[in-house]
Amino acid sequence: MTRPLKRRRRSFVHASVALLAAALLPTLLAVAEQPATKPSPENSGRVETAGALARHDVTSGTALRFWITVTNATSATVCGVRLIQLEAYDVGTLEGAVMGSAHSNCSPPSPTNADTGHLIAGELQPGQTATVWGEILPRVSLYDTQPLHAVIGWTTTAGGGSQALVPLGEIAIEGKPIAWLWYVAPAYQFLKDFALPIVVFLLGFSYKFWTERRESAKQEREKKLEEERLKQDKIQTLRAETWKQMLPESHALAKKYYAPVEAAIRWALYYMDKSIQETKQDKRLPDERYAFYLIILMGRRIKQAADEAGGFYFKSRTGEELAATCWSNYRDLFEGEQEPLGRSYDRAVGQVDPQETRDSFWKKIEGKNWTAWIDQEARDSLAACWSHFSQWYRTPEGQEGVSNLRGLRALINYEMNRPYEYWYEEKERIEVDDAAEAFLMKVAARIQQSDPGKKDFEQLARQYLIEAKGGA
């Protein structure tokens, strides 16, 4: 039973294959009899193009040369190859280009692109290459780099037309140079190539020069400061040595002369002010007599200082000049223009001892001092001075004389205490109010006007008083 079944299956397969072959045989024979398709000559290759520029930067209005190469890589003849368009946006069109020889053996002639552009080649055989060159004249400035393209076109023997875009490269067009730029162009080119090294060199040289100059100036300043310091040290040394020698002398002068004079003036001013305020004559008389005694005593002590020491020796020459002038002004105001009164004053002062007491002074005037008796002429001189003083000090001239004594007293008191600044541990200040300061400035103005050699004395006096009052 098994074997007859296998034989039937093999017979059925063989029959099926035979039927399929019989059905497909006509179709296969038809395909085999159909002729093979020939390849198109135009599709066997392509037309290759290339372009270049002589340079990539040019000045507006200057000709620029270019090249275009066309290669026929097809199997057919290419006809009527022409340069149809050449543009770079705002760049001017082609002028005066030289395009090579024209060929006209292409058959059949093609009307496509026949009268457009510039002829590159009349025909190109398969594998043939043509190169042409020409010049363009840019007229517009393009400071940014832009691409430059050319468009070429051609036809084939079959009558079809084609075009291709040929990139020539990038171009930058600069403005037309001014005439004088031709002379500086070499220098500009040199600077452009060597600008960075030159700038670096100049910066380095400038920094070195500035550093050396700064260092030189620094050394010069330090040298001057050192010289000034040495100078000041020398001055301080000389000043300290001078002060060391003068301090004892100044102390002796102040103790023997200045302090007694200042005390006499101070109390004389006190009793004169007190007597002026008193309205009753009997109560005013004792103060007037006391003030007169102190005025004569003051004159005697100043005379002693002048005779024995030679005058005032202050630390400031300006202070000396002001003090001497105040005393001179007082004498002139007291004597007026009365020469006999001046002689009487001198004789009266000469009859008084620097340490004279008030009691002995008045006994001399009254002729009752038998231990220190003076003659009648001397007593008359003292009486004449007393008679004049008792009326004079209340007058305007007398009050101006009193102002001079106030200034003199302030100057003596200030100057005799200046040397003891380190002893008292505080800066000495002159004792003057606004009225006394104004009066001293008036005295300084008169000194400047009367002496041509002291044209700046008023300024010196002002600075002296500022410092004496404790200012800068």
C-alpha positions, 0 to 999 in steps of 0.5 A, a space after each residue: 500500500 505504501 509504495 504505489 502512493 509515492 509513485 503517484 506523487 512524483 508523477 503529479 510534480 513532473 506534470 505541474 513543471 511541464 505545464 508551467 514551462 509551456 505557459 512561460 516559453 512564449 514570453 521568454 522568447 519575445 524578450 530574447 528577440 527584442 534589440 538591445 538599447 544603445 546608450 545616449 552619447 550625451 549621457 556618457 559624460 559631462 562638460 566640466 568647467 573651472 575658473 580662477 582670478 589673478 588676485 582676490 583684492 583689486 582697486 575700483 576702476 582697475 582691470 582684473 584678469 580671469 581664466 575659464 577652462 571648459 572640458 568636453 568629457 562627453 562622447 558627443 561634440 559640444 557646440 557654441 560654448 559662450 560666456 553668457 554672464 559674469 557678475 559679482 553682485 555690484 561688480 561691473 560687467 565684462 569689458 574688452 575681454 579676449 576670448 580666443 578663436 571661434 569655431 563654426 564647424 559644428 553641424 547642424 548649427 544651433 540657434 541656442 545662445 548663438 548671439 548671447 555673450 562672448 564666444 569661448 569655442 565654436 565646437 569642442 570634440 569629445 575629450 577636447 579642452 578650451 581655455 580663455 582669459 579676459 579682464 573685468 573692470 570693477 566700478 563699485 567698492 566692496 569692502 566685504 569679500 564676495 564671490 564672483 561667478 560666471 555663467 557659460 552655455 552650450 549646445 549639443 549636436 542633438 540640438 539641446 542647450 545647457 548652462 553651467 555656473 562657474 565659480 571664479 573665486 572671492 573678490 574684495 574691491 577697494 575704493 579708488 586711491 587718491 593720487 597721493 596714496 600712490 606715494 604712501 602705498 609702499 610705506 603702508 604695505 611695509 607698516 601692514 607687514 611689520 606693524 605688530 613688531 614695530 608697535 611691540 618695539 615702540 611699546 617696549 621702548 616707551 615702557 623702558 623710557 618711562 620706567 627709567 624716567 620715573 626711576 630717575 625722577 624718584 631718585 632725584 626726589 629722594 636726593 632732594 629730600 635727603 639734601 633738604 633733610 640734611 639741610 634742616 638737620 643742620 639748621 636744627 643743629 645750629 638753632 639748637 646750639 644758638 638757642 643753647 647759648 642764647 637761652 641763659 642770656 635771654 633769661 638774664 635779660 628778661 629777669 633784669 630788664 623786660 620783666 620790670 619794664 612790663 610790670 611798670 607798664 602793666 600797673 601804670 595802665 591799670 591806675 590810669 584806667 582806674 582814674 579815668 573811670 573815677 569822676 571825683 577829683 579827690 578820689 582820682 588824685 591818688 590813682 593819678 599820682 600812682 600812675 605818674 610814679 609808674 610812668 617815670 619808673 617805666 621810663 627809667 627801666 627802659 633807659 637802663 635796658 637801653 644803656 646796659 643791654 642796648 635795647 630789646 633782644 626778642 626772638 623776632 625782629 618784627 617784634 623788636 621793631 614794633 616794640 621800639 616804635 611803640 615806645 618812640 610813639 609814646 615819647 613823641 605823643 607825651 612831649 608833643 612839640 615841646 622841647 623843654 618838656 622833653 628835656 624835663 622828662 629826661 632829667 626827671 627819669 635820670 633822678 629816679 632809681 630803677 628800684 625807686 619806691 613810690 614814697 621815696 619818689 614823691 619825697 624827692 619831688 617835695 624835697 623831703 628825701 634827705 637820703 636821696 636829695 635832688 636839686 631844685 632843677 631836678 624837682 622842677 623837672 619832675 613837677 613839670 612832668 607831673 603837671 603835664 601828665 595829670 592833664 595829658 593822659 585824659 586827652 585823645 593824644 594821651 589815649 593814643 599814647 596809652 594805646 602804644 603802651 598797651 601794645 608795648 606791654 603785650 609785645 614784651 610780655 609775649 617775647 620774654 615768655 617765649 623761650 620757656 615754651 618747653 618749661 611751661 609745656 604750653 605754647 605762649 600766646 600774645 595777650 591782645 584784643 581786637 582793638 590792640 591788634 588793630 592798633 599794632 597793625 596801624 603801627 606796622 603800616 606807619 613803619 612800612 610807609 616811613 621806611 622804603 626798605 621795609 616794603 613788606 613789613 605790614 605783611 610780616 607784622 600780620 603773620 607775626 601776630 597770627 603766629 603769636 595768637 596761636 594761629 598757623 
